[in-house]
Amino acid sequence: MIVVHHLNDSRSQRILWLLEELGLPYEIKRYQRDAQTRLSPAELKAVHPLGKSPVVTDGNMRVIESGAIIDHLIRRHGGGRLQPDPATPLYDEYVQWLHYAEGSAMLPLMLHLYVSRLGDAGAPLAPRIESELANHLGYLDASLKGREYLVGGELTGADIQMSFVGELAGRFGKRAAYPAMDAWIGRLQARPAYKAALERGGPYALAG
C-alpha cells in the first residue's frame, strides 16, 4: 500500500492529486503545522530524518522529494500515463520541468516568503527578489502561452510538480500579472482528481 505522509498546506497536496489522477489506492498519515511557527511537527522526523513532507512509503521503499516521488509513482504505477514516451524529445522537456520546479523556480518564492517576515530589515533584498520572481514567473507564463499544459498537450507529472509554483505565486498576489499561468492553474484546479485530492487531504490554503 502507498502511504503519503501529508502535512497540511504543503507540497504533499500535489502527491495526493497525482494519486487521484492515477486512480491508485493510498493511505494518508496526517501531520499539522505549528499554528505559530508554521513548521512541521517533530513526528515527521520519525518518518525521515529531515522531518519534511512529502514522504511516501511504497511497500518497503521510502521516497522523499516531490519530483522524485512523482517520478517514482508514474514509472512504477502509471502504466505509461502522465508522462511522455521516454524515447521522445518531449520526455527530456518533461524531466526538465520536474527538476526546474524545486531547483530554480521555488527559490525566489521562498525568499519572498521568508524576507517578507523581516519587515523593514528585509527591504534591501526586495528589489532583487522581485526581479527573480518576474524572471521565473515570466518564463513559466511564456512557456504556457498557446498551450493547455506544459508538455505535449495533455496533463503530465510536470504540471503536477509545477502547480505548487503557480499556487504559491497566487497566494502572494502575483499570479494575475501572468494570464497564461493563471489560466493554467484554473484548469488544473478544475480537474475532478484535483478536487478529490482536496476532499481527502483536507483544507489547503493555496487552492483557488
C-alpha positions as CSV (number, residue, x, y, z in Angstrom):
1,M,0.0,0.0,0.0
2,I,1.2,3.5,-0.8
3,V,1.2,5.8,2.2
4,V,1.5,9.6,1.9
5,H,2.9,11.4,5.0
6,H,0.8,14.5,4.4
7,L,1.5,17.9,6.0
8,N,-1.3,20.4,5.7
9,D,-0.7,23.4,3.3
10,S,2.4,21.8,1.8
11,R,3.8,20.2,-1.3
12,S,2.4,16.9,-0.3
13,Q,-1.0,18.0,-1.6
14,R,0.2,17.6,-5.2
15,I,1.1,14.0,-4.4
16,L,-2.4,13.3,-3.3
17,W,-3.6,14.8,-6.6
18,L,-1.2,12.7,-8.6
19,L,-2.5,9.5,-6.9
20,E,-6.1,10.6,-7.7
21,E,-5.2,11.2,-11.3
22,L,-3.7,7.7,-11.5
23,G,-6.6,6.1,-9.6
24,L,-4.3,4.4,-7.2
25,P,-5.3,3.2,-3.7
26,Y,-3.4,5.0,-1.0
27,E,-3.5,5.9,2.7
28,I,-2.8,9.3,4.3
29,K,-1.0,9.8,7.6
30,R,-1.7,13.4,8.6
31,Y,0.6,15.9,10.3
32,Q,-0.2,19.5,11.3
33,R,2.0,22.6,11.1
34,D,2.6,24.5,14.3
35,A,0.0,27.3,14.2
36,Q,2.5,30.0,15.1
37,T,5.8,28.9,13.5
38,R,4.2,27.1,10.6
39,L,6.9,24.4,11.0
40,S,6.2,20.7,10.6
41,P,5.9,18.6,13.8
42,A,8.7,16.6,15.3
43,E,6.7,13.4,14.5
44,L,7.8,13.7,10.9
45,K,11.4,13.1,11.9
46,A,10.4,9.6,12.9
47,V,9.4,9.0,9.2
48,H,12.6,10.6,7.7
49,P,15.5,12.4,9.5
50,L,14.8,15.7,7.6
51,G,11.3,15.9,9.1
52,K,9.8,17.2,5.9
53,S,6.8,16.4,3.8
54,P,6.0,14.8,1.4
55,V,7.4,11.4,2.3
56,V,5.8,8.4,0.6
57,T,6.2,4.8,1.6
58,D,5.5,2.3,-1.2
59,G,5.9,-1.2,0.2
60,N,9.5,-1.4,1.5
61,M,10.5,1.8,-0.3
62,R,10.6,5.3,1.3
63,V,10.8,8.2,-1.1
64,I,11.3,11.9,-0.4
65,E,11.3,15.0,-2.6
66,S,8.3,15.8,-4.7
67,G,9.9,15.4,-8.0
68,A,11.4,12.0,-7.1
69,I,8.0,10.9,-5.7
70,I,6.2,11.9,-8.8
71,D,8.7,10.2,-11.0
72,H,8.6,7.0,-8.8
73,L,4.8,6.8,-8.8
74,I,4.4,7.4,-12.5
75,R,7.2,5.0,-13.5
76,R,6.2,2.2,-11.2
77,H,2.4,2.6,-11.2
78,G,1.4,4.8,-14.1
79,G,1.3,2.3,-16.9
80,G,2.6,4.9,-19.4
81,R,0.2,7.6,-18.2
82,L,1.1,11.2,-17.2
83,Q,4.5,11.2,-18.9
84,P,5.7,11.4,-22.5
85,D,7.3,8.4,-24.1
86,P,10.9,8.2,-22.7
87,A,12.2,7.6,-26.3
88,T,11.0,11.1,-27.4
89,P,12.4,14.6,-27.0
90,L,9.3,15.5,-25.1
91,Y,10.4,13.3,-22.3
92,D,13.6,15.4,-21.8
93,E,11.4,18.5,-21.7
94,Y,9.2,16.8,-19.1
95,V,12.2,15.9,-16.9
96,Q,13.5,19.4,-17.0
97,W,10.2,20.8,-15.6
98,L,10.3,18.1,-12.8
99,H,13.7,19.5,-11.8
100,Y,13.1,23.1,-12.5
101,A,10.2,23.4,-10.1
102,E,12.3,23.0,-6.9
103,G,15.8,23.6,-8.4
104,S,15.1,27.1,-9.6
105,A,11.5,28.3,-9.6
106,M,10.8,27.9,-5.9
107,L,13.8,29.8,-4.6
108,P,12.6,33.3,-5.2
109,L,9.2,32.4,-3.9
110,M,10.6,31.0,-0.7
111,L,12.9,34.1,-0.3
112,H,9.9,36.3,-0.8
113,L,8.1,34.3,2.0
114,Y,11.0,34.5,4.5
115,V,12.2,38.0,3.8
116,S,8.7,39.5,4.0
117,R,8.7,38.4,7.6
118,L,11.6,40.6,8.4
119,G,9.7,43.8,7.7
120,D,12.0,46.8,7.2
121,A,15.1,44.7,7.8
122,G,14.4,42.8,4.6
123,A,13.7,45.8,2.4
124,P,17.2,45.9,0.8
125,L,16.7,42.4,-0.6
126,A,13.2,43.1,-2.0
127,P,14.3,44.5,-5.5
128,R,16.5,41.5,-6.2
129,I,13.8,39.1,-5.1
130,E,11.1,40.8,-7.2
131,S,13.4,40.7,-10.2
132,E,13.9,37.0,-9.8
133,L,10.2,36.4,-9.3
134,A,9.5,38.3,-12.5
135,N,12.2,36.3,-14.3
136,H,10.8,32.9,-13.3
137,L,7.1,33.6,-13.3
138,G,7.6,35.3,-16.7
139,Y,9.3,32.2,-18.0
140,L,6.5,29.9,-16.9
141,D,3.9,32.2,-18.3
142,A,5.7,32.5,-21.7
143,S,6.0,28.7,-21.8
144,L,2.3,28.3,-21.3
145,K,1.1,30.7,-23.9
146,G,-0.9,28.9,-26.6
147,R,-0.8,25.7,-24.5
148,E,-3.2,23.9,-22.3
149,Y,-0.4,22.1,-20.4
150,L,3.3,22.3,-20.1
151,V,4.3,19.3,-22.2
152,G,2.7,17.6,-25.2
153,G,-0.8,19.0,-25.0
154,E,-2.1,16.9,-22.1
155,L,-1.6,16.7,-18.3
156,T,1.7,15.2,-17.1
157,G,3.6,14.9,-13.9
158,A,5.3,18.2,-14.9
159,D,2.1,20.1,-14.5
160,I,1.5,18.5,-11.1
161,Q,5.0,19.2,-10.0
162,M,5.0,22.8,-11.2
163,S,1.5,23.6,-9.9
164,F,2.8,24.5,-6.4
165,V,4.8,27.3,-8.0
166,G,1.7,28.8,-9.6
167,E,-0.4,28.3,-6.5
168,L,2.2,29.9,-4.2
169,A,2.5,32.8,-6.6
170,G,-1.2,33.3,-6.4
171,R,-1.0,33.3,-2.6
172,F,1.4,36.2,-2.8
173,G,-0.9,38.1,-5.2
174,K,1.4,37.7,-8.2
175,R,-0.5,35.4,-10.5
176,A,-2.9,37.8,-12.1
177,A,0.0,39.5,-13.9
178,Y,0.7,36.3,-15.7
179,P,-2.6,35.4,-17.6
180,A,-1.3,32.2,-19.2
181,M,-0.1,30.8,-15.9
182,D,-3.3,32.0,-14.1
183,A,-5.5,30.2,-16.7
184,W,-3.4,27.1,-16.4
185,I,-3.8,27.0,-12.6
186,G,-7.5,27.4,-13.2
187,R,-7.6,24.4,-15.5
188,L,-5.6,22.3,-13.0
189,Q,-7.8,23.1,-10.1
190,A,-10.9,22.4,-12.0
191,R,-9.9,18.8,-12.7
192,P,-12.0,16.2,-10.8
193,A,-8.9,14.4,-9.5
194,Y,-7.6,17.7,-8.0
195,K,-10.9,18.3,-6.2
196,A,-10.9,14.7,-5.0
197,A,-7.5,15.2,-3.5
198,L,-8.7,18.3,-1.7
199,E,-11.6,16.3,-0.2
200,R,-9.2,13.6,1.1
201,G,-6.3,15.9,2.1
202,G,-8.3,18.5,4.0
203,P,-8.1,22.3,4.0
204,Y,-5.5,23.6,1.6
205,A,-4.8,27.4,1.7
206,L,-3.3,27.5,-1.8
207,A,-6.4,26.2,-3.6
208,G,-8.4,28.8,-5.6
